[in-house]
Amino acid sequence: MIAGFPIRVRMAGGLAFVLLWSVFATEAGAEWDCQPVQEKPVKIEAWMSKRQEPVLQLIREEFAEMGHTRVTLWVYPAENPSKIVAIGRCVPAYIARHVLRKTLEFSGDVQSLVHQGFFSSHWIGIGTSLFDEVSQQPINKEQLDQLLDDSLDTLEFQALYRQFTKQDETVKAFGLSLPNPKLLQKN
């Protein structure tokens, strides 16, 4: 089931109303209304190490090899960007796997995945530090290998990604186990 709702956000200096559409997936999975990548290309944003700055154009071309993508690269201000990847719910499996393989080639590792409710459906973020730890789930090598399996179609890939990024209902904060303030799935 997909549901959207408006949320009020109180900001310093006044009250602002922001319309925020959030996507909730049921435990059994969901049917997504995704535009084809021919109509809405996948945006790939990657933060790369300073040492890779001389070859950013080559890296950009390699990330874009699969077509139907728009690639933006930034030089990460510190030596090594985070090992976090975010893959949108409408990204086809062949593009997602290609980007994961290139991420391993250029960055060496993927340690966490971001829950899909926090970003655009046609977006991939690599080495991003935009998301806090509550928005992420650690991933191990076996899970990453499962995502890289070429026999998975897009629906299977996306279901596996959602399984690996299922949010915890409680989080550790101030020595306590508290309800996850960023939990996006309905209980």
C-alpha positions, 0 to 999 in steps of 0.5 A: 500500500502506498500512502501520502500525508502532509506534515507540519514542520516547526522551524526556528523563526516561525511555523512552516508548512511542508508537504512531505510525501512518504512511502510506506511498504507493507510487509508483504511487499508493494506494487510501485508505480514507477516511470520507466527509465527512458522517461525518468532517468536514474540520478546517480550522485557519488562522493569520491575520495580526493585521490580519485579527483584526477580520474573523475571523468573516467569514473563518471563515464563508467557509472553512466555506461548502462545508459538512462542515467545522469551522473554527478560526482563530488570530491569528498572533503575528507580522505575517504567517503562513507561506505553507504549506498542508497538505491531508489525503489524504481531503479532497475536491477541491472543499473543498481548492480552495475553501480554497486560493482563500480562502487566496489571497484572505486570505493572498495566496500559497501557497509550500509544501505539506506531505507528507500523512504528517505530519498527519491525513487529514481536516485542512487547515492554513493558514499553519501553522509546525508543520512543518519544511522537510524536511516541505515542498516549495516550490510555484510558481504553475503548480503551484498553478494545476494544483491549482485546476483545477476539472476535477480529481476528488478522486483526480486532485487528491490524486494531483497533491498527492502528486506536488508533495509528494514528499519529497527523499531527501537534504537539506542539513545542516551543508554536507553532503547527508544522508539525509532523516531524515523520508522517509516513502516506501518506497524 
